[in-house]
Amino acid sequence: GRAELERQRAEQVKGFLTGLLRDASPHHAGDVGSLTAIDLMRQASDRLQAAGIAQPEVRVELATLIGEGLVTLGDYDRAEPVLEQAAREGRRELGDAHVLTLHARLNQAHMLRLRGRVAEQHRELLA
């Protein structure tokens, strides 16, 4: 049972990301040749909000991946609410000790450090 749930989660994550990349292809839609990586990550964030994904594991994992990508690209303003949501939802829906919750919280703490908000980072890591 658990292996089947993990397989389904992985398939949903893969499907979301594959659809995002497919839609970014210049062969799929009009003038997307100038689409940047940051545009793609912002689009992923918007899509996640609209997707209505029922499984919290999938939502938390995707939000963490998107937030991590936004941090990597330097878009801290957009990354912050995405990572906050992932951490909050992970704690609420999956529990503090769940690996996806911990991954979301570590990414959130990393983003806070990069923004120079070390006291907030410290509080998050101790919570």
N, C-alpha and C positions, 0 to 999 in steps of 0.2 A: 503494500500500500504506500509506504513512504517513498519508495523508489519511483513509483508511478506519479506521485504528486510532484516530485522533483523534476521528473521528465517533462511533465506538463508545464511547470513553471519555466523551465529552460526553453521550451518551445514557444511560450508566450513572449518571453524576453527576446528571443531570436526573431520572432515574427514582427514585433514592434520595430526593432532595429533594422531589419531587412526592408520593411516598408518605408522607413524613413530614408534609407539610402537609395532605394529604388526611386522614390519620388524626387530625389535630388539629382538623378541622372539627367543630363541634357537630352538624352534620347526619349525620356519619358514625358517631360513637360516643356513648355515654351522656353523662355529666356532664363534659365537657371545656371548658365555657364559661369556667371559671376558669383555664384553662391560660395561664401567663405565657410570655413570650419565653424566660426562663431555663429554665423547665420544658421547653420545646420543644428548646432546645439540649442540655440534659442527656439528654433522650430520644434525640436524634440521636446523641450520644456512645455511649449504651448500644446503640443499634441498629447502629451501625457495628461495634462489637466483635462482635456476634452475626451480622452479615451474611455473613461468610465470603467476601468479595469477593476474587477471584483476582488481578486486575490491580493491581500495586503503584501504578501511576499514579492509579488511581481511589481506592485507599485513602489515599494521601498527600494527594491533592487534597481529599477529603472531610474527612479528619482536620484538615487545615489550616483549611478553612472553618469547621468546628465549633469548633476551638480559638480561632480569631479571633473568632467570635461570642461565645464564653464570656468572652474577655478584654474585648470591648466592653461586655458586660453586667456586668463586674466580678467574675465568678466565677473568680478566678485559681487557686484550689485545684483546680478541675475542669479548667481550661484547661491547666495545666502538664503533666500526664501525657499529655494528648492531643497537645499540640504537641511534646513530647519524642519521642513515638512517631512522629509524622509526620516529624520531622527525622531521627531515627535510621533509620527505614525508607527514607526518601528517599535518604539517603547510601548505605545498604547495597544497595538494590535498583535505584536509578536513577543513582546517582553524584553526586559533589559539585557538578558543574557543571550538573546538570539544573535547569530553571526551577522545577519543582515542589519540588525539594529546597531551592533557594534561598529560595523563598517560605515554606516551612515554617520554615526556620532564621531568617529575618528576623522572622517572627511570634513565634517562641520568644524571640528576643533582645528584642523589644518587651515581651513579657510579663515577662521578667526585669527590665527597666528599671522597669516599672510597680510591680514588687514591691520595688524598691529594691536589687536584687542586681546592681549595676553591674559588679562584678568578674567575675561569672559571665557577664554579657552581653558584656563585652569579650572574655573567653576564647572564647565561642561565635562571635563575629564574626570572630575571628582564626583559628579552627580550620579 
